[in-house]
Amino acid sequence: MAHSNAGLFLPAIRSGLDHPVTNSIFVDAALPARIGPTPVASPELLEYLRPMAVNGRLPRWTDWWDEADVAPMFSDPGVRRPVVEEQPTLPLSYYEQHIPVPDGWDDHPCSYLLFGPPYDDFAAEARQRGWRVAQLPGSHLHQIVDPAGTARYLLELATTG
């Protein structure tokens, strides 16, 4: 399972494992390219991020956006605090790289769990790839707001993939 931008790394992780993978689940996640390397960030996102970098490092992810966009992702300040405190400050170069997509990485069932916008297009792409897609309405960090509900959806996708 991979959430958000971690979805781009599932093919590389899959190819590096020495045991079979029975299912890959993308949770409100970016999808790797069908073939060839996948850019970590779109040109538009890079243009948005570059002015934020200080000495080549970006602020925490939650500091990129307006408070009005970030606050609704958290059920309360007690949930938000540890998430914010544990966030790394990544180098801009992380977002400038391209991730390899090994051939045959998706030789097993793959599925997608959508919480909501802005990941609708990725869910539509997953459907086009023939993957099972489910939606649990929520914001991008819904797994911390409704862990039990998220777990139910993930278990269903994993067992019926």
Secondary structure by P-SEA (a helix, b strand, c coil): ccccccccaaaaaaaaccccccbbbbccccccccccbbbcccaaaaaaccccccccccccccccccccccccccccaaaaaaaaaaccccccccccbbbbbcccccccbbbbbbccccaaaaaaaaaaaccbbbbcccccccccccaaaaaaaaaaaaaac
